[in-house]
Amino acid sequence: MKSLKDLKAQLLANPAVRQAYDAQAPEFELARELIAARTKAGLTQGDVAARMGTTQSVVARIESGRGTPSMRTVQRFASAVGARAVVRMEPLTAA
């Protein structure tokens, strides 16, 4: 049986798969930020959901990286974990 790391490497060797994977990088980066903020605050998804006035499954979906939540949702999430959402522009790095 292949490890997840080996399977990922095999799949990403395909240029079409690599392109699709790379296209989702911003969503995954946002998801990592949200999860890190919640974890740092010592909160569960259920805790954040209660503070946002929503359900745990909605918070799980926001943290999944499978879509881009609205800025308002990100602000509500940030407030629920005792943080402030900040947007900044960074120059693209040369490939």
Contacts in CASP RR format, 6 or more apart in sequence:
PFRMAT RR
TARGET T0000
AUTHOR 0000-0000-0000
METHOD contacts of the structure
MODEL  1
MKSLKDLKAQLLANPAVRQAYDAQAPEFELARELIAARTKAGLTQGDVAA
RMGTTQSVVARIESGRGTPSMRTVQRFASAVGARAVVRMEPLTAA
2 10 0 8 1.000
11 17 0 8 1.000
12 18 0 8 1.000
12 21 0 8 1.000
24 65 0 8 1.000
26 68 0 8 1.000
27 65 0 8 1.000
27 66 0 8 1.000
27 67 0 8 1.000
27 68 0 8 1.000
28 65 0 8 1.000
30 65 0 8 1.000
30 68 0 8 1.000
30 69 0 8 1.000
30 74 0 8 1.000
31 62 0 8 1.000
31 63 0 8 1.000
31 64 0 8 1.000
31 65 0 8 1.000
34 62 0 8 1.000
34 63 0 8 1.000
34 74 0 8 1.000
34 77 0 8 1.000
35 63 0 8 1.000
37 77 0 8 1.000
37 78 0 8 1.000
37 81 0 8 1.000
37 83 0 8 1.000
38 44 0 8 1.000
38 45 0 8 1.000
38 48 0 8 1.000
38 63 0 8 1.000
38 77 0 8 1.000
38 81 0 8 1.000
40 81 0 8 1.000
41 81 0 8 1.000
41 82 0 8 1.000
41 83 0 8 1.000
43 51 0 8 1.000
43 80 0 8 1.000
43 81 0 8 1.000
44 56 0 8 1.000
45 56 0 8 1.000
45 59 0 8 1.000
45 60 0 8 1.000
45 63 0 8 1.000
46 56 0 8 1.000
46 59 0 8 1.000
47 80 0 8 1.000
48 59 0 8 1.000
48 77 0 8 1.000
48 80 0 8 1.000
48 81 0 8 1.000
49 55 0 8 1.000
49 56 0 8 1.000
49 58 0 8 1.000
49 59 0 8 1.000
51 79 0 8 1.000
51 80 0 8 1.000
51 81 0 8 1.000
52 58 0 8 1.000
52 59 0 8 1.000
52 76 0 8 1.000
52 77 0 8 1.000
52 80 0 8 1.000
59 77 0 8 1.000
62 69 0 8 1.000
62 73 0 8 1.000
62 77 0 8 1.000
69 77 0 8 1.000
71 85 0 8 1.000
71 87 0 8 1.000
74 85 0 8 1.000
75 85 0 8 1.000
77 85 0 8 1.000
78 84 0 8 1.000
78 85 0 8 1.000
END
